[in-house]
Amino acid sequence: MTKRTKAILTTVAKFGIVFALVAYVLLSGRLDLDQIKNMQDRTYAMMGAATLLLIPFVGWIRYWVLLRAQGIPLGLFKAFQLQLIGIFFNTLMPGAVGGDVLKAYYVATDEGRDRKPQAVMTVLIDRIIGMMGLFLVLGVAAPLAWSMLSADRKVVTVTVTMTAIYGGVMAFCIFLVIPRFRERRRAWLSERCGGKSVWGKIARGINGMDQGIQEMVTHPWATVFCLGISAVGHIVTITAFYFFGQALGITDVTYRQFAVLAPIALAANAFSFLPMGGAGAGEFFASVVFGGAAGLEPWVGGTVLFMWRLSLYIPAPLGLVWFLTHRQDVKRAQDAAKAGLEETCVESA
């Protein structure tokens, strides 16, 4: 089987899973489109959608600051174009290369070609900081509403699992910062990084995280700023969830409760490997979280998250415009991304 055939079959399988999950949440009542059609207050729905229009700007500024910290002189407008192209690929385009990875390789083959390892690592740094921002917001909000969370075993399981995963990643990042283990780790990575085995892939993954963490430590003020703006982005998302809940008539759930429920639901959604932002899977987990923790009907969580998802699709067509006008550059970045991190691994070892 050729790589192209394998890639096509993988993409078809992923979309098949997405369609099956979407069908399931619709048929099981975990997503109710009639509730959206007959929503009680459309003003709140428009407020929620308008609030989420801030999210591309949060990602834009955060990524631009990260690039500048790496010494990559990407212009503000070009960074904004890349942000919207990334949104387009993350939400609407099939394929193995996601929007965040595409942005990194786009920069690495253009403005960042003289600092390719650093340019590629920005996507890992960006994801780590985004994860830390979510973990920060959840860590502040969860203790304030633990009595609500602990009322249902499923919600406790999801909460503990997400905390363990995110906390484990954070602990591993802290481990990478410790200088004592760095020399031994670098020797291990340099021996295995170029191989095509499973160990080679693991080595490249650790190498990428290692480089990203070291860059974060080297630029503490940029990291703190990006962490702060990431937390702001998550607060914006919580606010949008609250507005969507109000639009659907969910008035007995407070903003503080949404501050816990939304991050937990999105934490589960963030781990989806499926295209279109994990459509279907996210609605299912949101239904479990909202239904278990707040005692709401099964359709509430899935429908609120679906409204969030639709709102995030709004800027995607603008990303399509810039994708079409820069198609050759994007194709070059896609090819570079598909080639993997082997070259970067060797250069940065």
NORTA-V701465 format. One record per helix or strand of 3 or more residues. SS is the DSSP state (H for helix, E for strand). FROM is the first residue (numbers start at 1). LEN is the number of residues. If there is no record, write none. Layout:
ss=SS from=FROM len=LEN
ss=SS from=FROM len=LEN
This chain:
ss=H from=3 len=25
ss=H from=33 len=5
ss=H from=42 len=11
ss=H from=55 len=15
ss=H from=76 len=16
ss=H from=99 len=10
ss=H from=113 len=37
ss=H from=153 len=25
ss=H from=179 len=14
ss=H from=198 len=21
ss=H from=220 len=28
ss=H from=255 len=16
ss=H from=281 len=14
ss=H from=298 len=15
ss=H from=316 len=10
ss=H from=327 len=12
ss=H from=342 len=7
